[in-house]
């Protein structure tokens, strides 16, 4: 249907390595001429290196066509194999039945090569996708190149592969093989003019009459730009453009159709076409507070605030409290405060007891843990009589009422003994406080 609509004899943008559609750009022409010259000169080892889709296989088929009348040609493309399998495949393509182990197959190959040499024919072996060969298989090929006479090589080997082949040949393990490769051909991508010439050449082979341009100049520029000058990409774009143009009944193919084809093939992400990519939504940053309490060893610091973007889901606030440490240190502080206030209270009790000697009416609480001492009025009997200090002390305004419990006589000697006891107890407490290091309480 497409060929009828565009007046074509066949599909011009196929996927098979048809040598009729080989477009000889300057680099393709140079590579073909170099390989042909190397074979005719008997160089032994040659290679061709290019990116995927640059037409290496088609060019090699063209080379084998030119040599089919003067040489015995072998084309190997199964390179994911062991050295024994590689040699067995080579013998099979040379119409020789392979049997035995590796040395026996070497002997069979030598006899086949000598037979072809007597007929005046060369043996040309082309190995495609050579970047997949193992180091042992490449070493086997180097050994096969030793099949020679004093005047010429009995077998010409061409290694074709992607840029990884050049990296492998440059390794120190294969230095002997690299030295034997005398010709290295390379293929470069097409320019804009070469892309237009490539498309025109394929349309001409397919039978297009060119009474009108099939692709507009702008469409041709977009094809050259987004295909990166690689023939396989050009074929894919042009094939889909013709199919879409036929469905839409469009002549010629314009940039709108090319743009839609590029979107369908998704070539824009790799070749620079602008595409809209939605970024994942980022949630708002979460405020995280870190509390450092005043009793921390780092000192008094204000709380720090930091923002952290969540990695997955929703994060909750993380607050470090040091709760138990804070409670224990607060309790230690309260105990220290109580012990500091204890001597003050003891001194006040000592003053009250001393005042009791001068005022027998005043009530004194010397030591609650021992006894409760109550002072009575001056009329209470005393075995030793009133002292001089009692005469000068003022009388209380409202003396406590006399009861059976309050009628306890305390003489001056008893009060003196009580005050001495309190003073000795206060001195013991003060000495205990001086032995305590407050700094040890914070540890």
Buried (B, 14 or more C-beta within 10 A) or exposed (E): EBBEBBEBEEBBBEEEBEBEBBBBBEBBEBBBEBBBEBBBBBBBBBBBBBBEBBBBBBBBBBBBEBBEEEBBBBBBBEBEBEBBEBBBBBBEEBEBEBEEEEEEBBEBBBEBBEBBBEEEBBBBBBBBBBBBBBEEBBBBBBEBBEBBEEEEBBBBBBBBBBEEBBEBBEEEEBEEBBEBBEBBBBBBBBEEEBBBBBBBBBBEBBEBEEEEEBBBEEBBBBBBBBBBBBBBBBBBBBBBBBBBBBEEEBEEBBBBBBBBBBEEBEBBEEBEBEEEEEEEEEEEEBEBEEBBBEBBEEEEEEEEEEEEEEEEEEBEEEEEEEEEEBEEBEEBBEEBEEBEEBBEEBEEBBEBBBBBBBBBBBBBEBBEEEEEBBBBBBEBEBEEEEBEBBEEBEEEEEBEEEEEEBEEEBBBEEBEEBBEBBBEBBEEBEEEEEEEEEEEEEE
